[in-house]
Amino acid sequence: MGAPHCIVQLEGSEVDRVAPLFKQLVVFHREVVEGAWPVRSADAAWMHRRKQYLEWLGEGSSRMLAAVPGEDESAQPVGYAILSVKPSMASWDVGERVGIWRRWRWLRRYAERGSVRS
């Protein structure tokens, strides 16, 4: 029996594979704020975030990891994370470099049924 999910590293040329997940997050944000805050359209928000993802990945200090169902690395991701390593902060003495967990997103159906922990 194969693994329920496989974690793969995505390159900058593959960022659009996570667009549906990010757009789902925008819809969730719209639901949460119920009109109290302006929310971009899903497409406009994705173009904004896509640019940031490409910048972060282009710096060479960030990685995009995606969870795909089964062992098919080309399958549509059901979750993803952006992880970065940056120079340390000015005030806090936490070492020369720090890791930053930029984003972790799962398809709602996986998160709601408790099959995913982040």
C-alpha positions as CSV (number, residue, x, y, z in Angstrom):
1,M,0.0,0.0,0.0
2,G,1.4,3.4,-1.0
3,A,1.8,6.5,1.1
4,P,-1.3,8.7,1.4
5,H,0.7,11.7,0.5
6,C,4.1,12.4,-1.0
7,I,6.1,15.6,-0.3
8,V,7.8,17.1,-3.3
9,Q,9.8,20.3,-3.9
10,L,8.4,22.6,-6.5
11,E,10.6,24.9,-8.6
12,G,9.7,28.5,-9.6
13,S,8.4,27.2,-12.9
14,E,5.8,25.1,-10.9
15,V,4.3,27.8,-8.6
16,D,1.1,27.8,-10.6
17,R,0.4,24.3,-9.3
18,V,-0.5,25.8,-5.9
19,A,-2.7,28.6,-7.3
20,P,-6.0,26.7,-6.6
21,L,-5.0,26.3,-2.9
22,F,-4.1,29.9,-2.6
23,K,-7.3,31.1,-4.2
24,Q,-9.2,28.9,-1.8
25,L,-7.5,30.8,1.0
26,V,-8.6,34.1,-0.4
27,V,-12.2,32.8,-0.5
28,F,-11.8,31.7,3.2
29,H,-10.5,35.2,4.1
30,R,-13.5,36.8,2.4
31,E,-15.8,34.5,4.5
32,V,-14.0,35.3,7.7
33,V,-14.1,39.1,7.4
34,E,-17.7,39.2,6.2
35,G,-17.2,42.5,4.4
36,A,-15.4,44.2,7.3
37,W,-12.1,44.4,5.3
38,P,-11.6,44.7,1.5
39,V,-10.5,41.4,0.0
40,R,-8.9,41.2,-3.5
41,S,-10.4,39.0,-6.1
42,A,-8.9,35.5,-6.0
43,D,-7.2,36.1,-9.3
44,A,-5.7,39.5,-8.3
45,A,-4.6,38.1,-5.0
46,W,-2.9,35.1,-6.7
47,M,-1.0,37.4,-9.1
48,H,0.2,39.4,-6.1
49,R,1.3,36.3,-4.1
50,R,2.7,34.6,-7.2
51,K,5.1,37.5,-7.7
52,Q,6.2,37.2,-4.1
53,Y,6.7,33.4,-4.4
54,L,8.8,33.8,-7.5
55,E,10.9,36.5,-5.7
56,W,11.4,34.3,-2.6
57,L,12.3,31.2,-4.7
58,G,14.6,33.3,-6.9
59,E,16.6,34.5,-3.9
60,G,17.8,30.9,-3.5
61,S,17.1,30.8,0.3
62,S,13.5,29.6,0.0
63,R,11.8,26.3,-0.9
64,M,8.3,25.4,-1.8
65,L,7.2,22.0,-0.7
66,A,3.9,20.4,-1.8
67,A,1.9,17.4,-0.6
68,V,0.5,15.4,-3.5
69,P,-1.9,12.4,-3.1
70,G,-0.2,9.0,-3.3
71,E,3.2,8.8,-4.9
72,D,2.4,10.7,-8.2
73,E,4.7,13.7,-8.0
74,S,2.9,15.3,-10.9
75,A,-0.5,15.2,-9.2
76,Q,-2.4,18.4,-8.1
77,P,-1.1,19.4,-4.7
78,V,-3.4,19.1,-1.7
79,G,-1.2,21.3,0.5
80,Y,1.9,23.4,0.3
81,A,4.5,25.3,2.4
82,I,7.0,28.0,1.7
83,L,10.1,27.8,3.9
84,S,12.9,30.4,4.0
85,V,16.3,30.8,5.7
86,K,17.3,34.4,6.2
87,P,19.9,36.4,8.1
88,S,19.1,36.7,11.8
89,M,17.1,39.5,13.4
90,A,18.8,42.6,14.7
91,S,17.4,42.5,18.3
92,W,17.1,38.8,19.0
93,D,20.2,36.7,19.5
94,V,18.9,33.5,17.9
95,G,21.9,32.6,15.8
96,E,23.3,33.8,12.5
97,R,20.4,32.5,10.4
98,V,16.7,31.9,11.1
99,G,14.1,29.8,9.4
100,I,10.8,31.4,8.4
101,W,7.6,29.3,7.8
102,R,6.0,31.6,5.2
103,R,2.8,29.7,4.3
104,W,1.2,26.4,4.9
105,R,-2.1,25.7,3.1
106,W,-4.2,22.5,2.8
107,L,-7.3,21.9,0.8
108,R,-10.2,22.5,3.1
109,R,-11.5,18.9,2.7
110,Y,-8.3,17.5,4.2
111,A,-8.0,19.9,7.1
112,E,-11.7,19.6,8.1
113,R,-11.6,15.8,8.3
114,G,-8.5,15.9,10.5
115,S,-6.3,13.9,8.1
116,V,-3.7,16.7,8.1
117,R,-1.8,18.4,10.9
118,S,0.3,21.5,10.4
